[in-house]
Amino acid sequence: MNSLNRLQPFALLVLRCVLGAIMIAHGYKKVFGGFHGHQQFVGALGMPAWMAYLSTATEFFGGIAIVLGLFTRFVALAFLNEMAVAIVKVHWKNGFTGQGGYEFPLALIALAFCLMCYGGGPYGFNFGRGRSGSGKPAKS
């Protein structure tokens, strides 16, 4: 079991990279060509159209930040919030496993929740974590 415990920092890196890559891919489409359609979609959901800027930045730039290990807990909380809104506003009506259902965004919430609770681990830039690069609490 101790050998598995030694893999925990690597597991956090894997979680960060997977969640970040997924969010970058979703934000990339909006940043490079599909923003106007996304803005209209957000407005059609009954939310202010300016929130499209917030969701796009969260997905694309937050995805980059979380892969790098920058402000991991803060970005994970932002992802969690965004996916919760996506479930309520878009996916809930399709059921858990139906076409466009909420199983995938729920899995992203679980990844974000783990990173929010545990931080990004020692492999990253570690800003905003309140820890040193060794994974041990920073000394004051």
Backbone bond lengths (Angstrom), bond angles and torsions (degrees), N, CA, C in turn:
res aa  C-N    CA-C-N  psi(-1)  N-CA   C-N-CA  omega(-1)  CA-C   N-CA-C  phi
1 M - - - 1.454 - - 1.523 112.04 -
2 N 1.326 116.64 -32.51 1.453 119.44 -178.41 1.530 111.47 -62.68
3 S 1.337 117.26 -31.40 1.456 119.33 178.26 1.527 110.85 -66.85
4 L 1.321 116.98 -33.48 1.463 119.50 175.97 1.523 111.10 -69.89
5 N 1.322 117.32 -36.66 1.464 120.40 177.78 1.517 110.95 -61.44
6 R 1.317 116.92 -34.48 1.470 119.93 179.53 1.525 111.69 -68.00
7 L 1.317 117.35 -19.37 1.465 121.07 179.11 1.525 113.47 -84.61
8 Q 1.321 117.77 -6.20 1.461 119.86 -176.37 1.528 113.56 -57.23
9 P 1.337 120.64 -42.94 1.464 118.57 176.91 1.526 112.79 -61.39
10 F 1.328 116.12 -37.56 1.465 120.27 177.63 1.531 110.43 -67.11
11 A 1.333 116.88 -37.58 1.466 120.82 178.41 1.523 111.03 -62.03
12 L 1.334 116.90 -39.94 1.467 119.58 177.15 1.520 111.15 -65.70
13 L 1.326 117.03 -37.18 1.462 120.51 175.68 1.528 110.40 -62.55
14 V 1.327 117.01 -44.25 1.469 120.87 178.14 1.529 110.52 -61.17
15 L 1.325 117.43 -45.61 1.472 120.35 177.69 1.521 111.12 -57.85
16 R 1.341 115.90 -45.97 1.472 119.93 179.53 1.518 111.38 -60.49
17 C 1.322 116.78 -46.93 1.466 120.12 -176.26 1.520 112.30 -66.95
18 V 1.326 117.20 -40.91 1.462 120.27 179.93 1.530 110.61 -66.44
19 L 1.321 116.84 -50.70 1.461 119.89 179.92 1.528 110.55 -62.11
20 G 1.324 116.53 -44.25 1.461 120.02 179.54 1.512 112.86 -61.96
21 A 1.332 117.63 -43.68 1.467 120.68 179.89 1.524 111.26 -62.61
22 I 1.323 116.68 -41.90 1.468 119.91 178.66 1.525 110.35 -62.80
23 M 1.325 116.65 -45.38 1.466 119.75 -177.87 1.535 111.26 -68.95
24 I 1.332 117.54 -38.79 1.472 120.22 176.54 1.526 109.87 -60.36
25 A 1.330 116.88 -44.76 1.469 120.50 -179.59 1.524 111.62 -60.09
26 H 1.331 116.62 -40.92 1.466 119.68 179.15 1.522 111.03 -70.31
27 G 1.322 117.80 -39.52 1.457 120.93 179.33 1.517 113.31 -73.61
28 Y 1.329 117.14 -31.51 1.470 121.87 -177.94 1.527 110.92 -57.55
29 K 1.326 115.57 -44.38 1.470 119.75 -179.66 1.521 111.45 -60.52
30 K 1.326 116.02 -33.44 1.463 120.15 -178.84 1.521 111.38 -79.70
31 V 1.317 117.10 -40.71 1.461 121.27 -178.24 1.527 111.03 -68.60
32 F 1.317 117.13 -40.92 1.463 121.58 -174.29 1.516 112.26 -109.73
33 G 1.324 116.41 61.17 1.444 119.31 168.82 1.515 118.04 128.43
34 G 1.307 119.02 -22.64 1.453 118.82 -175.08 1.510 114.51 -115.50
35 F 1.335 117.21 18.76 1.459 118.24 -174.90 1.523 112.59 -66.46
36 H 1.322 117.55 -41.37 1.470 120.00 -177.57 1.536 110.52 -59.45
37 G 1.320 116.73 -44.02 1.459 120.28 177.97 1.521 111.96 -64.43
38 H 1.334 116.55 -38.13 1.459 120.57 178.05 1.529 110.38 -65.48
39 Q 1.320 115.98 -40.40 1.467 120.28 179.51 1.527 110.37 -63.01
40 Q 1.308 117.10 -41.48 1.463 120.73 177.08 1.524 111.17 -65.48
41 F 1.331 116.89 -40.04 1.457 121.70 178.96 1.522 111.02 -61.95
42 V 1.322 116.60 -44.71 1.471 121.11 179.24 1.528 109.49 -61.78
43 G 1.323 116.86 -43.54 1.460 120.48 177.70 1.521 112.44 -62.69
44 A 1.340 116.58 -38.09 1.461 120.80 179.77 1.536 111.69 -68.12
45 L 1.324 117.09 -21.97 1.460 120.88 177.31 1.527 112.33 -79.33
46 G 1.339 116.23 -2.82 1.458 120.42 179.29 1.516 113.59 89.95
47 M 1.306 116.60 12.05 1.471 120.81 177.75 1.520 108.71 -105.06
48 P 1.326 117.33 156.91 1.473 119.23 177.18 1.527 110.61 -59.89
49 A 1.311 116.32 138.20 1.465 121.01 -177.09 1.523 112.25 -62.16
50 W 1.338 118.10 -25.96 1.467 120.19 -179.79 1.528 111.61 -65.50
51 M 1.323 117.35 -19.17 1.461 119.79 178.61 1.529 112.13 -67.70
52 A 1.321 116.56 -16.16 1.465 119.93 175.14 1.530 110.27 -63.43
53 Y 1.328 117.25 -35.21 1.470 120.19 176.43 1.521 110.23 -63.35
54 L 1.318 115.55 -42.76 1.464 120.90 -179.06 1.528 111.39 -64.50
55 S 1.327 116.97 -46.45 1.465 119.29 -178.87 1.525 111.66 -67.69
56 T 1.318 117.08 -37.79 1.466 120.52 178.64 1.521 110.94 -64.76
57 A 1.318 116.65 -46.08 1.469 120.31 179.20 1.522 111.04 -65.08
58 T 1.327 116.57 -38.99 1.464 120.20 178.76 1.520 110.05 -61.33
59 E 1.316 117.15 -47.01 1.455 120.40 -177.43 1.526 111.96 -68.11
60 F 1.313 117.76 -53.24 1.463 120.15 -172.90 1.528 112.31 -75.79
61 F 1.315 116.57 -58.88 1.470 119.18 -176.72 1.523 112.16 -74.38
62 G 1.339 116.85 -33.55 1.460 119.96 174.20 1.520 111.17 -65.72
63 G 1.326 116.93 -37.24 1.461 120.88 176.45 1.520 111.87 -61.65
64 I 1.316 115.76 -43.36 1.470 120.18 177.29 1.523 109.79 -63.24
65 A 1.321 116.85 -45.34 1.467 121.05 -178.58 1.523 111.61 -61.50
66 I 1.313 116.98 -42.20 1.464 118.71 -176.04 1.534 111.12 -71.76
67 V 1.321 117.83 -33.45 1.466 120.09 175.08 1.528 109.81 -62.91
68 L 1.323 116.16 -40.26 1.462 120.85 -179.93 1.524 113.09 -77.18
69 G 1.311 117.44 -14.43 1.457 121.25 -178.13 1.517 112.53 83.69
70 L 1.313 117.13 26.33 1.463 122.29 179.12 1.527 109.66 -94.88
71 F 1.314 116.62 124.23 1.470 121.58 176.78 1.530 111.71 50.60
72 T 1.314 116.29 44.29 1.460 122.12 -171.79 1.517 112.78 -55.01
73 R 1.303 117.54 -48.08 1.472 119.62 -176.47 1.522 111.67 -66.16
74 F 1.310 117.46 -41.09 1.463 121.45 179.16 1.528 110.68 -64.57
75 V 1.334 116.47 -47.18 1.465 120.54 -179.62 1.522 110.37 -65.17
76 A 1.325 117.46 -39.27 1.466 120.53 178.35 1.533 110.48 -61.69
77 L 1.321 117.26 -40.14 1.462 120.75 176.42 1.529 110.49 -63.20
78 A 1.321 117.27 -40.74 1.469 120.56 177.85 1.535 110.81 -63.19
79 F 1.349 117.21 -42.49 1.466 120.43 176.93 1.524 110.92 -62.30
80 L 1.321 116.12 -43.59 1.449 121.24 179.79 1.524 110.16 -58.01
81 N 1.318 116.54 -46.64 1.470 120.64 179.34 1.518 111.63 -63.35
82 E 1.328 116.36 -44.33 1.457 119.47 -178.38 1.528 111.42 -63.60
83 M 1.316 116.90 -43.30 1.460 119.74 -179.92 1.526 112.02 -68.77
84 A 1.328 117.16 -32.49 1.470 120.16 175.84 1.528 109.96 -64.32
85 V 1.327 117.33 -42.52 1.466 121.03 176.90 1.522 109.73 -64.05
86 A 1.341 117.17 -41.69 1.471 120.34 179.23 1.520 111.08 -61.12
87 I 1.320 116.84 -40.85 1.468 119.50 178.72 1.521 110.30 -63.40
88 V 1.328 116.55 -48.74 1.471 120.50 -176.17 1.530 111.55 -66.33
89 K 1.323 117.08 -44.88 1.469 121.03 -173.04 1.531 114.22 -84.39
90 V 1.350 117.71 -28.55 1.459 119.41 -171.23 1.532 112.82 -120.89
91 H 1.310 118.18 -49.22 1.464 121.35 -165.65 1.531 115.48 -92.42
92 W 1.315 118.71 -24.95 1.463 121.61 -172.36 1.527 111.90 -56.91
93 K 1.318 116.48 -41.75 1.472 120.98 -176.05 1.526 112.29 -64.05
94 N 1.339 117.02 -19.40 1.463 120.95 -178.79 1.526 113.06 -90.47
95 G 1.319 116.34 -2.07 1.458 119.86 -179.98 1.520 112.48 81.66
96 F 1.312 115.49 -179.69 1.463 120.96 -175.53 1.523 112.19 -69.06
97 T 1.340 117.16 -50.75 1.462 119.92 -175.13 1.519 113.78 -114.13
98 G 1.322 118.71 5.74 1.457 120.47 179.28 1.526 111.26 -68.39
99 Q 1.330 115.50 169.78 1.468 120.49 176.41 1.523 108.75 -56.71
100 G 1.325 117.29 120.53 1.463 121.13 -176.33 1.515 112.88 74.97
101 G 1.323 116.65 21.36 1.462 121.08 -179.54 1.517 112.35 -71.41
102 Y 1.317 115.44 -177.58 1.464 119.26 -172.39 1.527 113.96 -99.06
103 E 1.330 118.86 10.50 1.462 118.97 -179.54 1.527 112.31 -64.89
104 F 1.325 119.26 -41.14 1.468 121.36 -178.90 1.528 111.85 -68.73
105 P 1.340 119.57 -49.92 1.462 117.89 177.09 1.528 112.53 -61.58
106 L 1.325 117.49 -31.26 1.459 120.40 177.02 1.533 110.73 -66.56
107 A 1.324 117.13 -38.91 1.466 120.57 175.87 1.534 110.39 -63.70
108 L 1.320 117.67 -38.48 1.467 120.98 176.90 1.526 110.85 -65.75
109 I 1.316 116.93 -36.66 1.467 120.50 175.67 1.526 109.61 -61.90
110 A 1.325 117.16 -42.39 1.467 120.43 179.68 1.531 110.83 -62.73
111 L 1.327 117.96 -42.94 1.469 121.04 176.58 1.526 110.58 -61.35
112 A 1.328 116.06 -47.49 1.462 120.23 -179.07 1.527 110.74 -63.05
113 F 1.328 117.57 -39.33 1.457 121.04 179.56 1.528 111.13 -62.76
114 C 1.320 116.88 -43.32 1.475 120.32 177.55 1.529 110.79 -59.96
115 L 1.320 116.86 -46.06 1.468 119.76 -179.67 1.522 111.36 -67.80
116 M 1.323 116.97 -33.95 1.457 119.92 177.69 1.528 110.43 -65.03
117 C 1.316 116.39 -39.23 1.468 120.66 -178.11 1.520 113.11 -77.88
118 Y 1.319 117.66 -40.62 1.464 121.26 -173.47 1.523 114.27 -99.88
119 G 1.320 117.56 -13.92 1.453 119.82 -175.22 1.519 109.72 81.45
120 G 1.316 115.46 -177.80 1.460 120.82 -173.99 1.500 115.44 -88.90
121 G 1.324 118.58 -5.20 1.456 120.64 -178.67 1.525 111.36 85.38
122 P 1.315 115.56 178.48 1.470 119.41 -174.07 1.523 115.01 -79.29
123 Y 1.324 118.75 -11.64 1.464 120.89 -178.92 1.518 109.80 -95.04
124 G 1.296 116.66 91.48 1.454 122.02 179.86 1.514 108.91 164.48
125 F 1.294 115.67 -176.81 1.459 119.67 -178.03 1.522 112.65 -79.21
126 N 1.313 116.97 -18.70 1.465 122.93 169.21 1.517 115.95 63.10
127 F 1.301 119.43 13.54 1.460 119.75 177.65 1.520 108.90 -69.07
128 G 1.320 115.81 140.94 1.451 120.51 177.02 1.514 113.88 80.12
129 R 1.325 118.35 5.25 1.466 120.54 -177.90 1.510 112.18 -94.77
130 G 1.330 118.40 -20.74 1.453 120.68 -177.20 1.513 112.33 73.89
131 R 1.342 116.32 23.49 1.453 121.40 -179.26 1.526 109.38 -136.85
132 S 1.287 114.60 159.46 1.461 119.10 174.33 1.506 108.54 -83.45
133 G 1.319 118.28 172.94 1.449 122.74 -179.44 1.509 113.99 -65.99
134 S 1.317 118.71 -14.12 1.454 121.04 -178.28 1.530 112.80 -79.78
135 G 1.322 117.47 -9.72 1.460 120.48 -176.88 1.518 112.47 88.04
136 K 1.331 116.75 -1.36 1.468 121.40 176.98 1.517 107.99 -100.00
137 P 1.330 117.78 154.40 1.463 119.79 179.86 1.531 111.00 -56.24
138 A 1.320 115.37 138.77 1.469 120.80 178.34 1.517 109.89 -67.69
139 K 1.286 114.72 145.00 1.481 119.53 178.47 1.514 108.85 -85.83
140 S 1.301 115.73 136.68 1.471 120.72 -179.34 1.500 111.33 -83.28
